[in-house]
Amino acid sequence: MSENSQPAQPRKRLGILVGGGPAPGINGVIAGATIEALRNGLEVVGILEGFKHLSKGDGTKTINMTEELAQQVRLRGGSVLRTARDNPTKKDKVTGQDKMDKVASALRTMGLDYLVTIGGDDTAFSAYRTSEVLAGEIRVVHVPKTIDNDLPLPGNAPTFGYNTARYFGSLLVKNLVEDAKTAGRWYVVVAMGRTAGHLAQGMGVVGGADLTIIPEEFPGVREGKPACSIDTLCKIIEGAVFKARAKGQTSGVAVVAEGVGVLMEDELSKMAPIVEVDYDEHGHFRLGEVPLGLILKRRLKERFAARADKLTFTDVTIGYELRCAEPVPFDVDYVQQLSWGAVRYLLALGGATYGGGAMMSVQSGEAVPIPFTDILNMETGKTSVRRVNLNQDTYRAARSVMTRLEAEDMQDEGLVSAMAAAALMTAEAFREEYAPVAGL
């Protein structure tokens, strides 16, 4: 070594992890962040299974991210780093220790300078707490994802993965519409969407379903107190069946957002062993354990049998098969900008910097970081939920193509008589039974 030579400085390291459920485009974020980081001289470490191992103080479950690997997975569905729902913001149930201390220790041991997290609002809060505990030692940025499209991003921007999930979900609904016509039956399709009906509505409209039922439609949601029941859902579906029959249609598809099940948590919890009541690490009622479609099908079958009316209902649940779909072009392009912007934010390359970390967004074609403190409720650890706005034309237009019992239908004497005949009821009995749900 010559007198003037300096020892080589160690390369700075960037870590990437994925929390929560899968969504189309995750691999694109991993790849985009990897490529941008490598081209800026960083070493990139892929952390396996989210915060799962970090919460135990283990920083060894990693893979070395290369540009070759990034290019291989960039357009694929799924997550090359896998994912997990572990909540590092809680104390360890066995030892009582603060998991965040272990996360911080593991990240320090790994020698990270930067961290990119990918996930929903639970992972966003974990990212915020990580940046808070490390107090600037490791800069953190979060890339939001969910197929539910329920994060309040600026400009009503979609969450990545939503457009892909809507596309593939609508293809399945479209197939069921044709099958219903061919077989002369009705399908009850339950679509993913814990707290909002964006995905269900999108799948229903694009797939040609006869009606879509979303949680936002129930007065209790707007008033902060659930006001829904299994029988209410059945009556809404029956109203569509009889309105269709009155117009000569003998089959159809009803799409129901799974989030409606949250409104009936108390009722469903009493239906063991059909329903297994369970909650995840973040306190969410596990809707995946609730066979909502099966419950509705059985109740509809009972109700039709009671009036000596024969109609076949078939239940289908659509959700898990959408989460690892190959992303459509919109999401491929979208996640590239998000991940590129995330790394440039961490490196302070032409963008705003926030000491407490930020969530990355795209606004009017620009990659814009949003401080965690501007988007997270620090008491709940959540973002506010972006629900379907029933007063916007997006919803009104979707509603206009549904075969659904509306309030004005009950004022049409001819239609009421035809629907009552289709229901094997008198017009007076039909009004008494279905007027309360007309327009819901």
C-alpha beads as a LAMMPS data file, in Angstrom:
LAMMPS data file: protein, C-alpha beads

440 atoms
439 bonds

1 atom types
1 bond types

-500.0 500.0 xlo xhi
-500.0 500.0 ylo yhi
-500.0 500.0 zlo zhi

Masses

1 110.0

Atoms # bond

1 1 1 0.000 0.000 0.000
2 1 1 1.474 3.390 -0.990
3 1 1 1.768 6.230 1.507
4 1 1 -1.080 8.125 -0.165
5 1 1 -3.484 5.210 -0.536
6 1 1 -6.504 4.965 1.771
7 1 1 -8.104 1.760 3.041
8 1 1 -11.258 0.856 1.126
9 1 1 -14.406 2.002 2.853
10 1 1 -16.966 -0.751 3.532
11 1 1 -20.026 -0.586 1.287
12 1 1 -23.177 0.681 2.912
13 1 1 -25.943 -1.894 3.241
14 1 1 -29.645 -1.742 2.464
15 1 1 -32.110 -4.318 3.774
16 1 1 -35.519 -5.177 2.270
17 1 1 -38.358 -7.048 3.991
18 1 1 -42.008 -7.852 3.282
19 1 1 -44.788 -7.973 5.879
20 1 1 -48.484 -8.863 5.752
21 1 1 -50.207 -10.760 2.957
22 1 1 -48.964 -11.150 -0.619
23 1 1 -49.946 -8.720 -3.379
24 1 1 -49.037 -8.636 -7.082
25 1 1 -45.999 -6.416 -7.578
26 1 1 -44.043 -7.233 -4.415
27 1 1 -41.219 -8.796 -6.409
28 1 1 -41.196 -5.686 -8.586
29 1 1 -40.596 -3.495 -5.518
30 1 1 -37.850 -5.818 -4.270
31 1 1 -36.225 -5.827 -7.698
32 1 1 -36.560 -2.094 -8.309
33 1 1 -35.099 -1.213 -4.913
34 1 1 -32.283 -3.732 -5.369
35 1 1 -31.271 -2.456 -8.797
36 1 1 -31.336 1.213 -7.787
37 1 1 -29.377 0.495 -4.588
38 1 1 -26.732 -1.592 -6.351
39 1 1 -26.248 1.059 -9.006
40 1 1 -25.625 3.571 -6.237
41 1 1 -22.892 1.435 -4.700
42 1 1 -24.868 -0.250 -1.909
43 1 1 -24.896 -3.878 -0.864
44 1 1 -28.441 -5.267 -0.709
45 1 1 -29.672 -7.819 1.813
46 1 1 -33.042 -9.530 1.454
47 1 1 -34.546 -10.269 4.871
48 1 1 -36.685 -13.404 4.838
49 1 1 -40.219 -13.568 6.254
50 1 1 -40.715 -9.992 7.323
51 1 1 -40.172 -9.221 10.998
52 1 1 -40.569 -12.878 12.035
53 1 1 -36.918 -13.640 12.746
54 1 1 -35.882 -10.084 13.552
55 1 1 -38.448 -10.103 16.394
56 1 1 -36.416 -12.912 17.955
57 1 1 -33.140 -11.046 17.541
58 1 1 -32.116 -13.221 14.589
59 1 1 -30.552 -11.351 11.672
60 1 1 -29.183 -14.410 9.904
61 1 1 -32.240 -15.340 7.816
62 1 1 -31.255 -13.383 4.713
63 1 1 -30.283 -13.750 1.079
64 1 1 -27.836 -11.694 -0.956
65 1 1 -29.719 -9.678 -3.555
66 1 1 -27.993 -9.369 -6.909
67 1 1 -29.029 -7.577 -10.066
68 1 1 -29.306 -10.946 -11.806
69 1 1 -31.780 -12.212 -9.194
70 1 1 -33.684 -8.912 -9.293
71 1 1 -34.113 -9.121 -13.059
72 1 1 -35.286 -12.727 -12.753
73 1 1 -38.110 -11.940 -10.318
74 1 1 -39.065 -8.392 -11.378
75 1 1 -42.124 -9.387 -13.418
76 1 1 -43.164 -12.378 -11.312
77 1 1 -45.937 -12.650 -8.751
78 1 1 -45.288 -13.666 -5.162
79 1 1 -42.344 -12.643 -3.001
80 1 1 -38.825 -14.000 -3.359
81 1 1 -38.338 -12.920 0.279
82 1 1 -41.589 -14.581 1.339
83 1 1 -43.664 -12.728 3.939
84 1 1 -45.049 -13.025 7.476
85 1 1 -47.554 -11.247 9.710
86 1 1 -45.491 -11.172 12.912
87 1 1 -46.059 -8.005 14.949
88 1 1 -42.757 -6.679 16.370
89 1 1 -44.464 -3.792 18.193
90 1 1 -45.802 -6.137 20.895
91 1 1 -43.971 -7.733 23.789
92 1 1 -42.842 -11.353 23.582
93 1 1 -45.603 -13.523 25.095
94 1 1 -43.094 -15.867 26.744
95 1 1 -40.322 -13.574 27.973
96 1 1 -42.254 -10.313 28.228
97 1 1 -39.401 -8.539 26.443
98 1 1 -39.987 -5.723 23.988
99 1 1 -39.662 -7.239 20.502
100 1 1 -38.558 -3.907 19.033
101 1 1 -35.360 -4.065 21.088
102 1 1 -34.582 -7.386 19.453
103 1 1 -35.414 -6.028 16.005
104 1 1 -33.053 -3.101 16.540
105 1 1 -30.309 -5.390 17.826
106 1 1 -30.645 -7.737 14.844
107 1 1 -30.566 -4.882 12.325
108 1 1 -27.476 -3.408 13.996
109 1 1 -25.759 -6.803 13.911
110 1 1 -26.513 -7.018 10.190
111 1 1 -24.725 -3.711 9.698
112 1 1 -27.603 -2.075 7.851
113 1 1 -27.631 1.608 7.002
114 1 1 -31.020 1.627 5.269
115 1 1 -34.224 -0.413 5.407
116 1 1 -37.056 -0.729 2.886
117 1 1 -40.255 -2.315 4.221
118 1 1 -43.129 -3.461 2.003
119 1 1 -46.590 -4.050 3.436
120 1 1 -49.898 -2.636 4.633
121 1 1 -50.658 -0.351 7.549
122 1 1 -49.546 -2.902 10.161
123 1 1 -46.119 -3.186 8.534
124 1 1 -46.055 0.595 8.096
125 1 1 -46.467 1.048 11.852
126 1 1 -43.756 -1.559 12.499
127 1 1 -41.499 0.394 10.127
128 1 1 -42.274 3.622 11.962
129 1 1 -41.488 2.047 15.338
130 1 1 -38.248 0.643 13.911
131 1 1 -37.162 4.083 12.714
132 1 1 -38.164 5.558 16.078
133 1 1 -36.204 3.017 18.146
134 1 1 -33.115 3.300 15.961
135 1 1 -33.343 7.115 16.044
136 1 1 -31.649 7.697 12.710
137 1 1 -29.023 4.931 12.938
138 1 1 -30.847 3.193 10.110
139 1 1 -33.009 5.218 7.736
140 1 1 -36.365 3.592 6.985
141 1 1 -38.846 3.929 4.130
142 1 1 -42.085 2.004 3.643
143 1 1 -43.735 1.034 0.337
144 1 1 -47.488 0.504 0.916
145 1 1 -49.276 -2.447 -0.635
146 1 1 -52.668 -4.105 -0.414
147 1 1 -55.055 -5.580 -2.950
148 1 1 -57.879 -4.047 -0.865
149 1 1 -56.998 -0.525 -2.107
150 1 1 -57.991 0.882 1.280
151 1 1 -54.987 3.054 2.189
152 1 1 -55.645 6.833 1.983
153 1 1 -52.972 7.669 -0.585
154 1 1 -52.930 11.257 -1.936
155 1 1 -54.944 11.982 -5.040
156 1 1 -56.941 8.783 -4.563
157 1 1 -53.967 6.863 -5.993
158 1 1 -54.461 3.074 -5.933
159 1 1 -52.351 0.781 -3.830
160 1 1 -50.088 -1.452 -5.870
161 1 1 -51.537 -4.900 -6.500
162 1 1 -55.140 -3.711 -6.565
163 1 1 -55.404 -3.308 -10.341
164 1 1 -53.932 -6.761 -10.928
165 1 1 -56.229 -8.388 -8.365
166 1 1 -59.264 -6.614 -9.851
167 1 1 -58.318 -7.748 -13.350
168 1 1 -57.877 -11.441 -12.556
169 1 1 -60.811 -11.423 -10.136
170 1 1 -63.094 -9.938 -12.772
171 1 1 -62.111 -12.665 -15.242
172 1 1 -63.236 -15.296 -12.731
173 1 1 -66.508 -13.456 -12.103
174 1 1 -67.088 -13.189 -15.844
175 1 1 -66.656 -16.956 -16.198
176 1 1 -69.134 -17.538 -13.379
177 1 1 -71.670 -15.228 -15.063
178 1 1 -71.558 -17.439 -18.149
179 1 1 -71.683 -20.618 -16.066
180 1 1 -74.722 -19.286 -14.192
181 1 1 -76.539 -18.659 -17.482
182 1 1 -75.593 -22.077 -18.796
183 1 1 -76.557 -24.024 -15.662
184 1 1 -79.514 -21.877 -14.595
185 1 1 -78.276 -21.058 -11.096
186 1 1 -77.096 -18.193 -8.891
187 1 1 -73.581 -17.808 -7.589
188 1 1 -72.725 -16.145 -4.297
189 1 1 -69.134 -14.935 -4.704
190 1 1 -67.213 -13.704 -1.658
191 1 1 -64.349 -11.360 -2.553
192 1 1 -61.426 -10.249 -0.390
193 1 1 -61.641 -6.857 1.270
194 1 1 -61.427 -6.626 5.067
195 1 1 -62.618 -3.087 5.683
196 1 1 -63.535 -1.662 2.292
197 1 1 -65.369 -2.811 -0.812
198 1 1 -63.082 -1.496 -3.570
199 1 1 -61.959 -4.919 -4.820
200 1 1 -65.408 -6.511 -4.647
201 1 1 -66.977 -3.561 -6.470
202 1 1 -64.262 -3.551 -9.123
203 1 1 -64.538 -7.288 -9.720
204 1 1 -68.322 -7.102 -9.893
205 1 1 -68.521 -4.198 -12.346
206 1 1 -65.781 -5.409 -14.677
207 1 1 -66.881 -9.047 -14.466
208 1 1 -70.560 -8.309 -15.138
209 1 1 -72.029 -9.496 -11.821
210 1 1 -75.696 -8.736 -11.180
211 1 1 -75.043 -7.068 -7.839
212 1 1 -72.212 -6.345 -5.457
213 1 1 -72.665 -5.881 -1.718
214 1 1 -69.995 -3.923 0.162
215 1 1 -69.712 -2.956 3.848
216 1 1 -69.922 0.782 3.165
217 1 1 -73.561 0.401 2.107
218 1 1 -74.839 -0.379 5.582
219 1 1 -75.975 2.562 7.731
220 1 1 -74.136 1.160 10.736
221 1 1 -70.788 1.639 9.024
222 1 1 -71.522 5.293 8.397
223 1 1 -72.722 5.741 11.984
224 1 1 -69.931 3.713 13.561
225 1 1 -72.201 0.891 14.741
226 1 1 -72.663 -2.294 12.682
227 1 1 -76.179 -2.804 11.341
228 1 1 -76.121 -5.943 9.252
229 1 1 -77.142 -9.571 9.578
230 1 1 -77.104 -12.755 7.539
231 1 1 -80.828 -12.437 6.897
232 1 1 -80.372 -8.831 5.688
233 1 1 -77.783 -10.013 3.159
234 1 1 -80.088 -12.826 2.069
235 1 1 -82.963 -10.400 1.514
236 1 1 -80.764 -8.128 -0.625
237 1 1 -79.740 -11.094 -2.773
238 1 1 -83.310 -12.380 -2.945
239 1 1 -84.510 -8.954 -4.038
240 1 1 -82.073 -9.134 -6.962
241 1 1 -83.219 -12.674 -7.798
242 1 1 -86.877 -11.663 -7.940
243 1 1 -86.187 -8.456 -9.857
244 1 1 -84.212 -10.509 -12.381
245 1 1 -87.024 -13.060 -12.642
246 1 1 -89.536 -10.280 -13.221
247 1 1 -87.444 -9.287 -16.241
248 1 1 -87.115 -12.856 -17.523
249 1 1 -83.653 -13.619 -16.117
250 1 1 -83.288 -16.981 -14.357
251 1 1 -79.658 -16.868 -13.228
252 1 1 -77.076 -14.492 -11.852
253 1 1 -74.033 -13.688 -9.757
254 1 1 -73.936 -11.788 -6.466
255 1 1 -70.542 -10.574 -5.239
256 1 1 -70.192 -9.953 -1.496
257 1 1 -67.149 -8.259 0.051
258 1 1 -65.770 -10.355 2.906
259 1 1 -65.587 -7.201 5.011
260 1 1 -69.356 -7.464 5.457
261 1 1 -68.489 -10.369 7.767
262 1 1 -66.773 -7.976 10.171
263 1 1 -70.129 -6.220 10.643
264 1 1 -71.595 -9.545 11.764
265 1 1 -68.708 -10.676 13.976
266 1 1 -70.960 -11.288 16.999
267 1 1 -73.515 -13.235 14.983
268 1 1 -70.874 -15.292 13.193
269 1 1 -68.966 -16.051 16.403
270 1 1 -72.014 -17.964 17.652
271 1 1 -72.008 -20.281 14.642
272 1 1 -69.378 -22.781 15.775
273 1 1 -68.232 -25.233 14.514
274 1 1 -68.890 -23.730 11.073
275 1 1 -67.027 -20.565 12.057
276 1 1 -63.670 -20.715 13.815
277 1 1 -63.251 -17.482 15.761
278 1 1 -59.605 -16.419 15.675
279 1 1 -57.546 -13.239 15.550
280 1 1 -54.136 -12.556 14.032
281 1 1 -51.130 -10.921 15.719
282 1 1 -52.451 -7.481 14.855
283 1 1 -55.869 -8.154 16.398
284 1 1 -57.773 -8.659 13.147
285 1 1 -60.733 -11.048 13.063
286 1 1 -59.516 -13.816 10.722
287 1 1 -62.059 -13.586 7.926
288 1 1 -60.311 -16.458 6.157
289 1 1 -61.744 -18.747 8.858
290 1 1 -65.307 -17.599 8.101
291 1 1 -67.026 -19.508 5.245
292 1 1 -69.318 -16.555 4.530
293 1 1 -70.323 -17.829 1.098
294 1 1 -71.267 -21.244 2.471
295 1 1 -73.275 -19.658 5.304
296 1 1 -75.178 -17.433 2.868
297 1 1 -75.803 -20.299 0.451
298 1 1 -77.244 -22.505 3.178
299 1 1 -79.453 -19.748 4.569
300 1 1 -80.710 -18.835 1.095
301 1 1 -81.468 -22.489 0.407
302 1 1 -83.474 -22.707 3.644
303 1 1 -85.386 -19.511 2.904
304 1 1 -86.299 -20.574 -0.638
305 1 1 -87.310 -24.051 0.526
306 1 1 -89.620 -22.490 3.129
307 1 1 -91.622 -20.862 0.319
308 1 1 -91.525 -24.061 -1.788
309 1 1 -89.305 -22.331 -4.334
310 1 1 -86.519 -24.267 -6.026
311 1 1 -83.328 -22.407 -6.944
312 1 1 -79.748 -23.612 -6.887
313 1 1 -77.153 -21.406 -5.154
314 1 1 -73.425 -22.118 -5.355
315 1 1 -70.825 -20.379 -3.217
316 1 1 -67.366 -19.397 -4.446
317 1 1 -64.685 -17.491 -2.553
318 1 1 -62.148 -15.489 -4.578
319 1 1 -59.101 -14.054 -2.875
320 1 1 -55.994 -16.092 -2.243
321 1 1 -55.633 -16.970 -5.917
322 1 1 -55.299 -13.246 -6.718
323 1 1 -52.524 -12.321 -4.295
324 1 1 -49.598 -13.871 -6.166
325 1 1 -50.803 -13.244 -9.700
326 1 1 -48.325 -11.925 -12.236
327 1 1 -48.721 -8.127 -12.097
328 1 1 -50.451 -6.363 -14.971
329 1 1 -48.498 -3.608 -16.810
330 1 1 -49.962 -0.838 -14.630
331 1 1 -48.606 -2.416 -11.455
332 1 1 -45.246 -3.284 -13.044
333 1 1 -44.743 0.366 -13.958
334 1 1 -46.182 1.646 -10.669
335 1 1 -43.927 -0.409 -8.379
336 1 1 -40.864 0.497 -10.410
337 1 1 -41.431 4.168 -9.645
338 1 1 -42.263 3.479 -5.984
339 1 1 -39.155 1.376 -5.378
340 1 1 -36.861 3.704 -7.337
341 1 1 -38.209 6.641 -5.369
342 1 1 -37.839 4.781 -2.064
343 1 1 -34.106 4.234 -2.530
344 1 1 -33.507 7.755 -3.765
345 1 1 -35.327 9.073 -0.701
346 1 1 -33.091 6.996 1.585
347 1 1 -29.986 8.283 -0.170
348 1 1 -31.350 11.848 -0.259
349 1 1 -30.967 11.977 -4.038
350 1 1 -33.080 14.912 -5.132
351 1 1 -35.966 14.273 -2.753
352 1 1 -37.270 15.349 0.635
353 1 1 -35.809 13.760 3.753
354 1 1 -37.534 13.073 7.058
355 1 1 -35.638 11.950 10.130
356 1 1 -38.478 9.740 11.351
357 1 1 -38.860 7.789 8.127
358 1 1 -41.554 7.970 5.486
359 1 1 -44.044 6.116 3.319
360 1 1 -43.448 6.345 -0.418
361 1 1 -46.182 7.523 -2.783
362 1 1 -46.568 8.606 -6.397
363 1 1 -48.311 11.949 -6.842
364 1 1 -48.907 13.501 -10.265
365 1 1 -46.095 11.423 -11.731
366 1 1 -43.589 12.243 -8.991
367 1 1 -42.226 9.913 -6.298
368 1 1 -43.105 11.682 -3.048
369 1 1 -42.255 10.507 0.496
370 1 1 -44.910 11.099 3.166
371 1 1 -43.669 11.298 6.780
372 1 1 -44.982 8.420 8.893
373 1 1 -46.343 10.962 11.358
374 1 1 -48.532 12.487 8.617
375 1 1 -50.285 9.267 7.658
376 1 1 -50.295 7.035 10.761
377 1 1 -52.535 7.360 13.792
378 1 1 -49.980 6.986 16.566
379 1 1 -52.589 5.756 19.055
380 1 1 -53.918 2.924 16.918
381 1 1 -50.805 2.293 14.825
382 1 1 -52.999 2.350 11.711
383 1 1 -53.674 4.576 8.787
384 1 1 -57.235 5.765 8.350
385 1 1 -59.204 3.456 6.071
386 1 1 -60.112 4.624 2.583
387 1 1 -63.611 3.320 2.017
388 1 1 -65.758 3.365 -1.089
389 1 1 -67.441 6.777 -1.246
390 1 1 -71.136 6.161 -1.894
391 1 1 -71.551 9.802 -2.928
392 1 1 -69.047 9.655 -5.778
393 1 1 -69.884 8.932 -9.395
394 1 1 -67.556 5.919 -9.340
395 1 1 -69.997 4.163 -7.017
396 1 1 -73.131 5.576 -8.645
397 1 1 -72.001 4.338 -12.062
398 1 1 -71.240 0.881 -10.654
399 1 1 -74.631 0.727 -8.958
400 1 1 -76.446 1.743 -12.153
401 1 1 -75.588 -1.508 -13.960
402 1 1 -76.691 -3.797 -11.129
403 1 1 -79.887 -5.856 -11.112
404 1 1 -80.640 -4.782 -7.596
405 1 1 -83.768 -3.900 -5.669
406 1 1 -83.867 -0.099 -5.380
407 1 1 -86.157 2.136 -3.342
408 1 1 -87.854 3.474 -6.484
409 1 1 -88.686 -0.088 -7.572
410 1 1 -91.119 -0.327 -4.680
411 1 1 -93.090 2.593 -6.169
412 1 1 -93.602 0.781 -9.481
413 1 1 -96.853 -1.161 -9.058
414 1 1 -96.323 -3.277 -12.157
415 1 1 -92.786 -4.233 -11.188
416 1 1 -93.787 -4.995 -7.592
417 1 1 -96.582 -7.275 -8.825
418 1 1 -94.173 -9.076 -11.176
419 1 1 -91.527 -9.473 -8.465
420 1 1 -94.117 -10.670 -5.950
421 1 1 -95.346 -13.282 -8.426
422 1 1 -91.737 -14.376 -8.986
423 1 1 -91.358 -14.716 -5.209
424 1 1 -94.625 -16.654 -4.887
425 1 1 -95.965 -13.910 -2.604
426 1 1 -98.677 -11.296 -2.600
427 1 1 -97.644 -7.753 -3.465
428 1 1 -98.441 -6.668 0.099
429 1 1 -96.299 -9.439 1.614
430 1 1 -93.474 -8.664 -0.812
431 1 1 -93.437 -5.015 0.201
432 1 1 -93.447 -5.894 3.868
433 1 1 -90.536 -8.330 3.446
434 1 1 -88.306 -6.409 1.056
435 1 1 -89.058 -2.699 1.378
436 1 1 -86.655 -2.405 4.377
437 1 1 -83.691 -3.556 2.230
438 1 1 -84.656 -1.816 -1.002
439 1 1 -81.996 0.764 -1.764
440 1 1 -79.451 -0.641 0.694

Bonds

1 1 1 2
2 1 2 3
3 1 3 4
4 1 4 5
5 1 5 6
6 1 6 7
7 1 7 8
8 1 8 9
9 1 9 10
10 1 10 11
11 1 11 12
12 1 12 13
13 1 13 14
14 1 14 15
15 1 15 16
16 1 16 17
17 1 17 18
18 1 18 19
19 1 19 20
20 1 20 21
21 1 21 22
22 1 22 23
23 1 23 24
24 1 24 25
25 1 25 26
26 1 26 27
27 1 27 28
28 1 28 29
29 1 29 30
30 1 30 31
31 1 31 32
32 1 32 33
33 1 33 34
34 1 34 35
35 1 35 36
36 1 36 37
37 1 37 38
38 1 38 39
39 1 39 40
40 1 40 41
41 1 41 42
42 1 42 43
43 1 43 44
44 1 44 45
45 1 45 46
46 1 46 47
47 1 47 48
48 1 48 49
49 1 49 50
50 1 50 51
51 1 51 52
52 1 52 53
53 1 53 54
54 1 54 55
55 1 55 56
56 1 56 57
57 1 57 58
58 1 58 59
59 1 59 60
60 1 60 61
61 1 61 62
62 1 62 63
63 1 63 64
64 1 64 65
65 1 65 66
66 1 66 67
67 1 67 68
68 1 68 69
69 1 69 70
70 1 70 71
71 1 71 72
72 1 72 73
73 1 73 74
74 1 74 75
75 1 75 76
76 1 76 77
77 1 77 78
78 1 78 79
79 1 79 80
80 1 80 81
81 1 81 82
82 1 82 83
83 1 83 84
84 1 84 85
85 1 85 86
86 1 86 87
87 1 87 88
88 1 88 89
89 1 89 90
90 1 90 91
91 1 91 92
92 1 92 93
93 1 93 94
94 1 94 95
95 1 95 96
96 1 96 97
97 1 97 98
98 1 98 99
99 1 99 100
100 1 100 101
101 1 101 102
102 1 102 103
103 1 103 104
104 1 104 105
105 1 105 106
106 1 106 107
107 1 107 108
108 1 108 109
109 1 109 110
110 1 110 111
111 1 111 112
112 1 112 113
113 1 113 114
114 1 114 115
115 1 115 116
116 1 116 117
117 1 117 118
118 1 118 119
119 1 119 120
120 1 120 121
121 1 121 122
122 1 122 123
123 1 123 124
124 1 124 125
125 1 125 126
126 1 126 127
127 1 127 128
128 1 128 129
129 1 129 130
130 1 130 131
131 1 131 132
132 1 132 133
133 1 133 134
134 1 134 135
135 1 135 136
136 1 136 137
137 1 137 138
138 1 138 139
139 1 139 140
140 1 140 141
141 1 141 142
142 1 142 143
143 1 143 144
144 1 144 145
145 1 145 146
146 1 146 147
147 1 147 148
148 1 148 149
149 1 149 150
150 1 150 151
151 1 151 152
152 1 152 153
153 1 153 154
154 1 154 155
155 1 155 156
156 1 156 157
157 1 157 158
158 1 158 159
159 1 159 160
160 1 160 161
161 1 161 162
162 1 162 163
163 1 163 164
164 1 164 165
165 1 165 166
166 1 166 167
167 1 167 168
168 1 168 169
169 1 169 170
170 1 170 171
171 1 171 172
172 1 172 173
173 1 173 174
174 1 174 175
175 1 175 176
176 1 176 177
177 1 177 178
178 1 178 179
179 1 179 180
180 1 180 181
181 1 181 182
182 1 182 183
183 1 183 184
184 1 184 185
185 1 185 186
186 1 186 187
187 1 187 188
188 1 188 189
189 1 189 190
190 1 190 191
191 1 191 192
192 1 192 193
193 1 193 194
194 1 194 195
195 1 195 196
196 1 196 197
197 1 197 198
198 1 198 199
199 1 199 200
200 1 200 201
201 1 201 202
202 1 202 203
203 1 203 204
204 1 204 205
205 1 205 206
206 1 206 207
207 1 207 208
208 1 208 209
209 1 209 210
210 1 210 211
211 1 211 212
212 1 212 213
213 1 213 214
214 1 214 215
215 1 215 216
216 1 216 217
217 1 217 218
218 1 218 219
219 1 219 220
220 1 220 221
221 1 221 222
222 1 222 223
223 1 223 224
224 1 224 225
225 1 225 226
226 1 226 227
227 1 227 228
228 1 228 229
229 1 229 230
230 1 230 231
231 1 231 232
232 1 232 233
233 1 233 234
234 1 234 235
235 1 235 236
236 1 236 237
237 1 237 238
238 1 238 239
239 1 239 240
240 1 240 241
241 1 241 242
242 1 242 243
243 1 243 244
244 1 244 245
245 1 245 246
246 1 246 247
247 1 247 248
248 1 248 249
249 1 249 250
250 1 250 251
251 1 251 252
252 1 252 253
253 1 253 254
254 1 254 255
255 1 255 256
256 1 256 257
257 1 257 258
258 1 258 259
259 1 259 260
260 1 260 261
261 1 261 262
262 1 262 263
263 1 263 264
264 1 264 265
265 1 265 266
266 1 266 267
267 1 267 268
268 1 268 269
269 1 269 270
270 1 270 271
271 1 271 272
272 1 272 273
273 1 273 274
274 1 274 275
275 1 275 276
276 1 276 277
277 1 277 278
278 1 278 279
279 1 279 280
280 1 280 281
281 1 281 282
282 1 282 283
283 1 283 284
284 1 284 285
285 1 285 286
286 1 286 287
287 1 287 288
288 1 288 289
289 1 289 290
290 1 290 291
291 1 291 292
292 1 292 293
293 1 293 294
294 1 294 295
295 1 295 296
296 1 296 297
297 1 297 298
298 1 298 299
299 1 299 300
300 1 300 301
301 1 301 302
302 1 302 303
303 1 303 304
304 1 304 305
305 1 305 306
306 1 306 307
307 1 307 308
308 1 308 309
309 1 309 310
310 1 310 311
311 1 311 312
312 1 312 313
313 1 313 314
314 1 314 315
315 1 315 316
316 1 316 317
317 1 317 318
318 1 318 319
319 1 319 320
320 1 320 321
321 1 321 322
322 1 322 323
323 1 323 324
324 1 324 325
325 1 325 326
326 1 326 327
327 1 327 328
328 1 328 329
329 1 329 330
330 1 330 331
331 1 331 332
332 1 332 333
333 1 333 334
334 1 334 335
335 1 335 336
336 1 336 337
337 1 337 338
338 1 338 339
339 1 339 340
340 1 340 341
341 1 341 342
342 1 342 343
343 1 343 344
344 1 344 345
345 1 345 346
346 1 346 347
347 1 347 348
348 1 348 349
349 1 349 350
350 1 350 351
351 1 351 352
352 1 352 353
353 1 353 354
354 1 354 355
355 1 355 356
356 1 356 357
357 1 357 358
358 1 358 359
359 1 359 360
360 1 360 361
361 1 361 362
362 1 362 363
363 1 363 364
364 1 364 365
365 1 365 366
366 1 366 367
367 1 367 368
368 1 368 369
369 1 369 370
370 1 370 371
371 1 371 372
372 1 372 373
373 1 373 374
374 1 374 375
375 1 375 376
376 1 376 377
377 1 377 378
378 1 378 379
379 1 379 380
380 1 380 381
381 1 381 382
382 1 382 383
383 1 383 384
384 1 384 385
385 1 385 386
386 1 386 387
387 1 387 388
388 1 388 389
389 1 389 390
390 1 390 391
391 1 391 392
392 1 392 393
393 1 393 394
394 1 394 395
395 1 395 396
396 1 396 397
397 1 397 398
398 1 398 399
399 1 399 400
400 1 400 401
401 1 401 402
402 1 402 403
403 1 403 404
404 1 404 405
405 1 405 406
406 1 406 407
407 1 407 408
408 1 408 409
409 1 409 410
410 1 410 411
411 1 411 412
412 1 412 413
413 1 413 414
414 1 414 415
415 1 415 416
416 1 416 417
417 1 417 418
418 1 418 419
419 1 419 420
420 1 420 421
421 1 421 422
422 1 422 423
423 1 423 424
424 1 424 425
425 1 425 426
426 1 426 427
427 1 427 428
428 1 428 429
429 1 429 430
430 1 430 431
431 1 431 432
432 1 432 433
433 1 433 434
434 1 434 435
435 1 435 436
436 1 436 437
437 1 437 438
438 1 438 439
439 1 439 440
